[in-house]
Amino acid sequence: MEQIKLKLERPWEEVKEKIKEHNIDITDDDLDYKPGEEGNLLDRLGKKLSKSREEVKILIESLSSNRDMAG
């Protein structure tokens, strides 16, 4: 399985809050993240948001960099 790395420009706690602002159905459990386990996070959020891993990765990175491409 390929190693996925998230490129975060903000602390994860700030990114989590931005994700929850845009998606009120997302819980802290959905956003449980440990470095090195990015694939698990992307799979969980992908199922919850009906998005692909790549779409979730783009969403997270855009919120982290404040480009705010959520949707």
N, C-alpha and C positions, 0 to 999 in steps of 0.2 A: 504494500500500500504506500502511495506517495506521501511524503511528509509535507504538510501544509503549514505555512507560517503566516500569521496575521501581522500586518504592518500597522501597528497602533502608534499614533502620534499623541494620544492622550492616555491617561491612566484608565485601566479597564473599568474601574468603578464609574467614571464619568461616561464612558461609552455605554455601559449597562443602562444608566439612567436615560440616556438619549434614546436607546432602543425601546425602553419601556414607555417613554413619552409618545413614540410613534406607533407602538403596538401594545395596547392596554391588556391584551390577552397573554402577553409574555410574562412569565414569573421569574423569580430569582433562581429557582431550580433549573428553568430552561437556560438561564444565562450562566450556570456554573461553568467556570473556565479555569483550567490549569494549563500553564505553558507546556507545550508538547502534546496536548490533547485537543488541538484545534479541530481535527476531524470530527470528534464526538460533538463538540459545540455546533459546528456547521450542520451536521446531520440532524441534531435535535431542533435547531432553529429552522432548518429547511422544511422539516415535516410540519412544524407549527405554522410556518408562513407560506407553505406551498411554493417554495422556491428551491432552486438548485443550490448545491454547495457554493458554486461560483457566484451566484446572485447574492447569497448571504454574505460571502466574503467581501464582495464589493460594497454591500450595504454597511457592514461593520467598519470597513476601512474608510468609507466616505463620511460616516458619522464621526469617526476618530479624527479625521483631518478637517472636520467642519465644512465639508463640501455639501453635506446634508442631502444626499441623493435618495433619501428614503422614499419608499412608496410601493 
